[in-house]
Amino acid sequence: MIVDVKARIGAFSVQRRSRKGMSMQIDLNSDLGEGVGDDAAMLDIVSSANVACGFHAGDPRGLLATLHEAAARGVAVGAHVSYPDRSGFGRRAMDVAPDDLTADVIYQIGALQALARAAGTRVSYVKPHGALYNTTAEDVRQGDAVIAGVLGADPGLVLMGLAGASILGRARAAGLRVVAEAFADRAYTPEGALISRSKPGAVLHDPDIIAARMLRLAREGVLEAEDGSLLRLGADSICVHGDSPGAVAIAARLRAALEAGGVAIAPFAP
């Protein structure tokens, strides 16, 4: 049985075509600017970079360097907004009041926009990080606060979120363009949610297995869940976490597999 996760609700869509001569295309993104991975190497592979904004990781000098590297390679830049949680790397859930969360999002986007301009590039989308990403996927109160923050900072920005998450529909209804995302190195529940990092097997490490899973997703729109069932997942971007062990090798293997399988890598946003 294939569970259908209705995620294709944004303005962007992966070009999956079966007719001869027509191409397939998908975005490949990674979380960068966190000071824990090889940003330069990853920027040679991905088409979009989710750059930290200082709330969970990163410092102005390091972020500016990452943005310069992204600009030099023509990689699209997104603001990776977070809870104010540097000690927990943004992976601890926090009960932030909606007005405070909206202001936090505006503040983070604005800071990264200024650094991006100095680096000769621009912020074209927003992706919540860690616990904020997971909470706002379905939590209306905090999700709407993030949406308000994006609209307040720049209504022309795209909001990236988990494929199938309700925040994408609400963001689109509020006037934002949205893009649905899948995770290359994370395991999924049969319902289409990410397995908690606290559970064994939540994070995948084998580059060949990851590449095969994502090639099938890009070509067929299908992903195997933890129990072996199949999810029909509409995703326009694939994420490889930049802080995962072997992240660069995983991303390189994934890109090679996608391109060998006839899937072009390109940013969803300029």
C-alpha positions in Angstrom: 0.0 0.0 0.0 1.3 3.5 -0.9 0.4 6.3 1.5 -0.2 9.6 -0.4 1.2 12.6 1.3 -0.4 15.6 -0.3 2.5 18.0 -0.4 2.5 19.6 -3.9 0.8 22.8 -2.8 3.4 25.4 -3.7 4.3 27.4 -6.8 7.2 25.1 -7.6 7.2 21.5 -8.7 9.8 18.9 -9.6 9.8 18.2 -13.3 9.1 14.4 -13.4 8.5 13.4 -17.0 8.3 10.0 -18.6 8.2 11.0 -22.2 11.5 10.7 -24.0 13.4 13.9 -24.3 11.8 15.7 -21.4 14.0 16.4 -18.3 13.6 15.9 -14.6 14.8 18.5 -12.2 15.1 18.9 -8.4 16.9 21.2 -5.9 19.6 19.9 -3.6 20.0 21.9 -0.3 22.2 21.8 2.8 22.3 23.6 6.2 25.4 25.7 6.2 27.1 28.6 8.1 26.9 26.6 11.3 30.7 26.3 11.8 30.6 22.5 12.0 30.9 21.3 8.4 32.9 21.9 5.2 30.8 24.7 3.7 33.1 25.3 0.7 33.0 21.6 -0.3 29.3 21.3 0.2 28.7 24.5 -1.9 30.4 22.8 -4.8 27.6 20.2 -4.7 24.3 21.7 -3.7 22.1 24.2 -5.5 20.7 25.9 -2.5 22.2 26.8 0.9 20.2 27.2 4.1 22.5 29.7 5.9 22.3 30.0 9.7 21.3 33.4 11.1 23.1 33.4 14.4 20.3 32.1 16.7 21.3 28.5 16.7 24.8 28.7 15.2 27.1 30.9 13.2 28.8 34.3 13.7 28.8 37.3 11.4 32.3 36.8 10.0 31.7 33.1 9.3 28.3 33.7 7.8 29.7 36.4 5.5 32.4 34.0 4.4 29.8 31.3 3.6 27.7 33.8 1.7 30.7 34.9 -0.4 31.4 31.2 -1.2 27.7 30.8 -2.2 27.7 33.9 -4.4 30.9 32.7 -6.2 29.2 29.4 -7.1 25.8 30.8 -8.0 24.1 28.8 -5.1 20.8 30.2 -4.0 20.6 31.4 -0.4 18.0 30.8 2.2 17.7 32.2 5.8 17.8 29.2 8.2 15.9 30.8 11.1 15.8 29.2 14.5 14.7 29.4 18.1 17.2 31.4 20.2 19.0 28.2 21.3 22.8 28.3 20.6 23.5 25.9 23.5 21.1 23.3 22.1 21.9 23.9 18.4 18.3 24.9 17.9 17.1 21.3 18.5 15.2 21.9 21.7 11.5 22.8 21.5 10.7 26.1 23.0 7.4 27.7 23.9 8.0 31.2 22.4 5.2 33.7 22.4 3.9 34.3 18.9 4.8 38.0 18.8 8.3 37.2 20.0 8.7 34.5 17.5 7.5 36.7 14.6 10.0 39.4 15.7 12.8 36.8 16.0 12.1 35.6 12.4 12.1 39.2 11.0 15.3 40.0 12.9 17.1 36.9 11.6 16.0 37.4 8.0 17.0 41.0 8.1 20.5 40.3 9.5 21.2 37.6 6.8 19.8 39.9 4.1 22.3 42.6 5.0 25.2 40.1 5.0 24.1 38.6 1.7 24.0 42.1 0.1 27.6 42.7 1.3 28.6 39.3 -0.2 27.0 40.1 -3.6 24.0 37.8 -3.3 20.5 37.8 -1.8 18.2 35.8 0.4 15.5 34.2 -1.7 13.8 31.8 0.7 13.4 30.9 4.4 13.7 27.5 6.1 13.1 27.1 9.8 15.8 25.0 11.6 15.7 22.0 13.9 13.0 22.1 16.6 11.4 25.2 15.0 11.0 23.3 11.7 9.5 20.3 13.4 7.1 22.2 15.7 5.8 24.7 13.0 5.2 21.9 10.5 1.8 21.2 12.3 1.6 23.7 15.2 -0.7 26.4 14.0 0.2 28.9 16.7 3.9 28.9 16.1 3.6 28.2 12.4 1.5 31.2 11.8 4.0 33.3 13.8 6.7 32.2 11.4 4.6 32.9 8.4 3.9 36.4 9.8 7.6 36.9 10.3 8.4 36.0 6.7 5.6 38.3 5.4 6.8 41.1 7.6 10.4 40.8 6.5 9.8 40.3 2.8 6.6 38.9 1.2 8.6 37.9 -1.9 10.5 35.2 0.0 9.7 31.5 -0.5 9.0 29.4 2.6 10.5 25.9 2.6 8.9 23.2 4.7 8.4 19.5 5.2 6.6 17.9 2.3 3.0 17.2 3.5 3.2 19.7 6.5 0.1 21.8 7.1 2.3 25.0 7.4 2.8 25.0 3.6 -0.9 25.2 2.9 -1.4 28.0 5.5 1.6 29.9 4.1 0.3 29.7 0.6 -3.1 30.9 1.7 -1.4 33.9 3.4 0.2 34.8 0.1 3.6 33.2 0.3 5.1 31.0 -2.3 6.2 27.6 -0.8 8.4 24.7 -1.6 8.1 21.2 -0.2 11.2 19.4 1.1 12.4 15.9 1.7 15.4 14.7 3.8 18.0 12.5 2.2 19.6 11.4 5.5 16.5 11.0 7.7 14.1 8.1 8.2 10.3 8.7 7.8 7.2 7.4 9.7 4.5 5.8 7.6 2.5 9.0 8.0 5.3 11.1 6.3 6.8 12.6 9.5 10.5 12.5 10.3 11.6 9.9 12.9 12.8 11.6 16.1 16.6 11.9 16.3 16.4 10.3 19.7 15.4 7.0 18.1 17.8 4.4 16.6 17.9 4.6 12.8 16.5 8.1 12.6 19.6 9.4 10.8 20.8 7.5 7.7 24.5 7.3 6.9 25.1 4.9 4.0 25.7 7.1 0.8 24.5 4.3 -1.5 21.3 3.7 0.3 20.6 7.4 0.6 21.3 7.9 -3.1 19.0 5.1 -4.2 16.2 6.3 -2.0 16.4 9.9 -3.3 16.7 8.9 -6.9 13.5 6.9 -6.6 11.9 9.9 -4.9 13.0 12.2 -7.6 11.9 9.9 -10.5 8.8 8.3 -9.0 7.7 10.5 -6.1 7.9 7.5 -3.8 9.9 7.0 -0.5 10.1 3.9 1.8 9.1 4.5 5.4 10.7 2.9 8.4 8.2 0.0 8.4 8.7 -0.8 4.7 5.5 0.9 3.5 5.7 3.3 0.6 5.0 7.1 0.9 4.0 9.1 -2.2 5.8 12.3 -1.4 5.7 15.4 -3.5 9.1 17.2 -2.8 10.8 19.9 -4.8 14.0 20.0 -2.8 16.2 17.4 -1.1 18.2 18.3 2.0 21.5 16.8 3.2 22.4 18.0 6.7 25.7 19.8 6.6 26.6 18.7 10.1 26.1 15.0 9.6 29.2 12.7 9.6 30.3 12.2 6.0 27.9 14.9 4.8 30.0 15.9 1.8 30.5 12.3 0.7 26.8 11.7 1.0 25.9 14.8 -1.0 28.4 14.0 -3.7 27.2 10.5 -4.1 23.6 11.7 -4.1 24.2 14.3 -6.8 26.1 11.8 -8.9 23.3 9.3 -8.7 20.6 11.8 -9.5 22.5 13.1 -12.5 23.3 9.6 -13.7 19.6 8.9 -13.4 18.6 11.8 -15.6 17.7 14.2 -12.9 19.2 17.7 -13.2 20.1 19.7 -10.1 19.0 23.3 -10.0 17.7 25.8 -7.4 14.0 26.3 -7.1 14.5 30.0 -6.4 17.0 32.3 -8.1 
